[in-house]
């Protein structure tokens, strides 16, 4: 989404107490990044964002501090604030967190909703058939959000939102490798098949292998890009 179009779609702070906090602004920007509407390298203008959202520049700077701490944005002296482009260490950190959360959610999550996961697979397969990489990536994000929702933990879901915001930035680097997204459609479907059969322990093992494979593929792609 072009930045100007994004600005027009941002929610406006209209008097509610929470809407004037840096945390609220950070949550809005984080969600736009997780949805793929703000891409790596996008410059975040203080003037434009504060005007579009109806918040002060100080509030916006509080939000930037939060997102900077989460490594979702990067501050470049004398140039401004930009959406980050995670490198190898960022990818390793993302997958270290995911390996701790997602296999456990698959194995023990008390609120596992297999029907919701099935619905996401339907959307993902439709995107695959249409060759729509962006929608495949969207479906993948939704799939993993739903897995973590199974934990019933608000805090883990909030953490996963932050992780997936960074994950979206990594996915953007794979835009020239459509097979990366396409083969995960069926890997996700395999997990759902196992869960439908009540094979949660096997699904959890598959999830660990899945994450190892995805991390290795991303790191290899980044390394290849750096060589060029």
C-alpha positions as CSV (number, residue, x, y, z in Angstrom):
1,X,0.0,0.0,0.0
2,X,1.4,3.4,-0.9
3,X,2.3,5.5,2.1
4,X,-0.2,8.2,1.2
5,X,-3.0,5.7,1.0
6,X,-1.9,4.1,4.3
7,X,-2.0,7.5,6.1
8,X,-5.6,8.0,5.0
9,X,-6.5,4.6,6.5
10,X,-4.9,5.1,9.8
11,X,-7.2,5.4,12.8
12,X,-7.6,8.9,14.2
13,X,-7.2,9.5,17.9
14,X,-10.6,11.0,18.9
15,X,-10.6,11.8,22.6
16,X,-10.2,8.3,24.2
17,X,-7.5,8.2,26.8
18,X,-5.7,5.2,25.3
19,X,-5.6,6.7,21.9
20,X,-3.2,9.4,23.0
21,X,-0.6,7.1,24.3
22,X,2.6,6.0,22.6
23,X,1.6,2.3,23.3
24,X,-1.6,2.8,21.2
25,X,0.3,4.4,18.3
26,X,2.9,1.7,18.5
27,X,0.2,-1.0,18.3
28,X,-1.4,0.6,15.2
29,X,1.9,0.9,13.4
30,X,2.9,-2.6,14.4
31,X,-0.3,-4.0,13.1
32,X,0.2,-2.2,9.7
33,X,3.7,-3.7,9.5
34,X,2.4,-7.2,10.4
35,X,-0.3,-6.9,7.7
36,X,2.4,-6.0,5.1
37,X,1.2,-2.4,4.6
38,X,4.5,-0.9,5.7
39,X,7.4,-2.5,4.0
40,X,11.1,-2.6,4.9
41,X,12.9,0.6,4.2
42,X,9.7,2.7,4.4
43,X,10.4,6.1,5.9
44,X,8.1,7.0,8.8
45,X,7.6,10.8,8.7
46,X,6.9,12.3,12.2
47,X,5.0,15.2,10.6
48,X,2.8,13.1,8.3
49,X,2.0,10.4,10.9
50,X,1.2,12.8,13.8
51,X,-1.1,14.8,11.5
52,X,-2.8,11.6,10.1
53,X,-3.3,10.1,13.6
54,X,-4.1,13.2,15.5
55,X,-1.4,12.8,18.0
56,X,1.5,14.9,19.2
57,X,5.0,14.4,18.0
58,X,6.0,13.5,21.5
59,X,3.5,10.7,21.6
60,X,4.7,9.5,18.2
61,X,8.3,9.5,19.5
62,X,7.2,7.4,22.4
63,X,5.7,4.9,19.9
64,X,9.0,5.0,17.9
65,X,10.9,4.2,21.1
66,X,8.8,1.1,21.7
67,X,9.1,-0.1,18.1
68,X,12.8,0.6,18.1
69,X,13.2,-1.6,21.2
70,X,11.3,-4.3,19.4
71,X,13.7,-3.9,16.4
72,X,10.7,-3.2,14.1
73,X,12.0,0.2,13.1
74,X,15.5,1.7,12.7
75,X,16.6,5.2,13.6
76,X,19.2,6.6,11.2
77,X,20.9,9.8,12.5
78,X,20.2,12.8,10.3
79,X,17.9,10.8,8.0
80,X,14.9,9.7,10.1
81,X,13.0,6.6,11.1
82,X,12.6,3.6,8.8
83,X,10.8,0.3,8.9
84,X,13.6,-2.3,9.6
85,X,15.0,-5.0,7.3
86,X,16.0,-7.9,9.6
87,X,19.3,-9.5,8.9
88,X,20.6,-13.0,9.9
89,X,20.7,-12.3,13.6
90,X,17.2,-10.9,13.5
91,X,16.0,-14.1,11.8
92,X,17.7,-16.3,14.3
93,X,16.1,-14.4,17.2
94,X,12.6,-14.6,15.6
95,X,12.9,-18.4,15.2
96,X,14.3,-18.9,18.7
97,X,11.1,-17.3,20.1
98,X,8.8,-19.2,17.7
99,X,10.4,-22.6,18.6
100,X,9.6,-22.0,22.2
101,X,6.0,-21.0,21.6
102,X,4.5,-22.7,18.6
103,X,5.3,-26.4,19.2
104,X,4.0,-25.9,22.8
105,X,0.8,-24.3,21.6
106,X,0.2,-27.2,19.2
107,X,0.9,-29.8,21.9
108,X,-0.9,-28.3,24.9
109,X,-3.0,-25.3,23.8
110,X,-6.4,-25.7,25.5
111,X,-8.2,-23.4,23.0
112,X,-7.1,-25.1,19.8
113,X,-9.6,-24.3,17.1
114,X,-9.0,-26.8,14.2
115,X,-12.0,-25.5,12.3
116,X,-10.4,-22.0,12.2
117,X,-7.1,-23.5,11.0
118,X,-9.0,-25.4,8.3
119,X,-10.6,-22.2,7.1
120,X,-7.2,-20.5,6.8
121,X,-5.9,-23.4,4.7
122,X,-8.8,-22.9,2.3
123,X,-7.8,-19.3,1.9
124,X,-4.2,-20.2,1.5
125,X,-4.9,-22.8,-1.2
126,X,-7.0,-20.3,-3.1
127,X,-4.1,-17.8,-3.0
128,X,-1.7,-20.5,-4.1
129,X,-4.0,-21.4,-7.1
130,X,-4.1,-17.7,-8.0
131,X,-0.4,-17.3,-7.6
132,X,-1.0,-14.5,-5.1
133,X,2.2,-14.4,-3.0
134,X,0.9,-11.6,-0.7
135,X,-2.2,-13.5,0.2
136,X,-0.3,-16.7,0.8
137,X,1.9,-14.7,3.2
138,X,-1.2,-13.2,4.8
139,X,-2.7,-16.7,5.3
140,X,0.5,-17.9,6.8
141,X,0.6,-15.1,9.3
142,X,-3.1,-15.8,10.2
143,X,-2.3,-19.5,10.6
144,X,0.5,-18.9,13.1
145,X,-1.5,-16.3,15.0
146,X,-4.3,-18.9,15.4
147,X,-1.9,-21.5,16.7
148,X,-0.7,-19.2,19.4
149,X,-4.3,-18.2,20.2
150,X,-4.8,-21.8,21.2
151,X,-2.7,-21.1,24.3
152,X,-5.4,-18.9,25.7
153,X,-2.7,-16.5,26.9
154,X,-3.1,-12.8,26.1
155,X,0.5,-12.2,26.8
156,X,1.7,-14.9,24.5
157,X,-0.6,-13.5,21.8
158,X,0.8,-10.0,22.2
159,X,4.3,-11.4,22.0
160,X,3.4,-13.3,18.8
161,X,2.0,-10.1,17.3
162,X,5.4,-8.5,17.8
163,X,7.2,-11.5,16.4
164,X,5.0,-11.7,13.4
165,X,5.5,-8.0,12.7
166,X,9.2,-8.7,12.4
167,X,8.4,-11.9,10.5
168,X,6.5,-9.9,7.9
169,X,9.6,-7.9,7.2
170,X,11.6,-11.1,6.7
171,X,8.9,-12.5,4.3
172,X,9.3,-9.4,2.2
173,X,12.8,-10.4,1.4
174,X,11.4,-13.6,0.0
175,X,9.2,-11.8,-2.6
176,X,11.5,-13.0,-5.4
177,X,11.2,-16.7,-4.1
178,X,7.5,-17.6,-4.5
179,X,8.2,-21.2,-3.7
180,X,9.1,-20.3,-0.2
181,X,5.5,-19.3,0.4
182,X,3.8,-22.0,-1.7
183,X,5.3,-25.0,-0.1
184,X,4.4,-23.8,3.4
185,X,0.7,-23.8,2.3
186,X,0.8,-27.6,2.2
187,X,3.0,-27.9,5.3
188,X,0.4,-26.0,7.2
189,X,-2.3,-28.3,5.8
190,X,-0.3,-31.3,7.0
191,X,-0.3,-29.9,10.5
192,X,-4.1,-29.5,10.3
193,X,-4.5,-33.1,9.2
194,X,-2.6,-34.3,12.2
195,X,-4.5,-32.1,14.5
196,X,-7.8,-33.3,13.1
197,X,-6.7,-36.8,13.9
198,X,-5.8,-35.9,17.4
199,X,-2.1,-36.4,16.8
200,X,-0.9,-33.4,18.7
201,X,2.4,-34.8,19.7
202,X,3.3,-35.7,16.1
203,X,2.0,-32.2,15.0
204,X,4.3,-30.6,17.6
205,X,7.3,-32.5,16.3
206,X,6.4,-31.5,12.7
207,X,6.1,-27.9,13.9
208,X,9.7,-27.9,15.2
209,X,11.0,-29.4,12.0
210,X,9.0,-26.9,10.0
211,X,10.5,-23.9,11.9
212,X,14.0,-25.3,11.5
213,X,13.5,-25.7,7.8
214,X,12.0,-22.2,7.4
215,X,14.9,-20.6,9.3
216,X,17.5,-22.4,7.3
217,X,15.8,-21.4,4.0
218,X,15.6,-17.7,5.1
219,X,19.2,-17.6,6.2
220,X,20.4,-19.2,3.0
221,X,18.4,-16.6,1.0
222,X,19.8,-13.7,2.9
223,X,23.4,-15.0,2.6
224,X,22.9,-15.4,-1.2
225,X,21.6,-11.8,-1.4
226,X,24.6,-10.5,0.6
227,X,27.0,-12.3,-1.8
228,X,25.5,-10.3,-4.7
